[in-house]
Amino acid sequence: MILVTGGLGFIGSHTVVSLQEKGHEVLIVDDLSNSTIEVLKGIEAACGTRPKFQELNLQNSLGVAGIFKSHKITGIIHFAAAKAVGESVKKPIAYYQNNIGSLLNLLAEIQTLDKPIPFIFSSSCTVYGEAKTLPISERAAIQPAMSPYGNTKQVGEEILVDTVKALEGFKVISLRYFNPIGAHPSIAIGELPIGKPQNLVPFITQTAAGLYPKLTIFGNDYPTPDGTNVRDYIHVVDLAEAHVVALEHVLACKSTDAYEVFNLGTGKGSSVLEVIKSFERVSGQKLIYKIGKRRAGDVIAAYADTSKANEVLGWKTKRSLDEAVSSAWDWEKKIRGR
Ligand code: UFG
């Protein structure tokens, strides 16, 4: 049974669907802090199987021990973490307690097993900061984190590097995500931001749905082709499939190194204006926007060199920006009852 922590979240729920489609049995552990129990029904509607579920905050070490006593866990995909960059600046202690504490509790349990089990860690392209060369390969330098959230990903990776050195047979893959967007084609699951969305695509779709009068583009004076920031927007289903491939890679003992890192993106950069154009194309409606000031902490441009994941894992993205944006819009219309 595969333990998926944070399996009711945005990327977690899509990964559970992909895992179950490939025949894996799944136990979701989620504390419902940034998700709802309704997502379980959505997962079942998307793939026909309801995963096992336990509500638990992974900071509870006795609870974590209980999971391993009650189930035969053969692999872990660890999504459970708080992820709001701005909030992490205001609540650093809570972010370190939650994101690092949860990771340590899981590792402490893995250490007690007869044989360590594969561990897939959710990391982020934020570890590269403003990279010196584009596209960004896994060999690019790690830059000092710009927020406590970003630092929890860096420190998380360091903890894993140290643990694989000390724990014989322990295999870990860290997946550094670029910008996940979109929803499952069934529209049974998607992104559910709490409050005002901070990310571009949910803000676009909520503005188009009438929740906000207009979108503000955070700066158009960057040294990019159209002056707006460039990012690598990856369809969440492509991202979900990468997790299954990564897990199966370790389960099949194909990893050459005990600790491996992969970038997960499309390899293609899109500007904020290009994403807006994509939305207008797939929705057939104009988006109202204005140009505002730069947002603190935004890097100019970031997109992935995906050759390592393509070659080593045999994974590549299959879905376009338009497909991703279109699915995000279909999901928004569904949750707004249109
Ligand atoms: N943007 C706007 N207007 C908005 C929202 C976003 O112009 O209302 C722009 C941003 O300035 C940025 C682009 O859209 O240029 C993408 O912004 P997102 O917030 O969607 O994504 P980021 O690349 O900023 O964030 C991602 C991840 C975070 C991670 C961060 C690190 O979502 O988890 O990269 O920089 F921490």
Residues whose N, C-alpha, C, O or C-beta is under 5 A from the ligand:
A	BS01	UFG	K83 V85 T126 Q198 N199 L200 V201 F203 T216 I217 F218 N229 R231 V272 R295 G297 D298
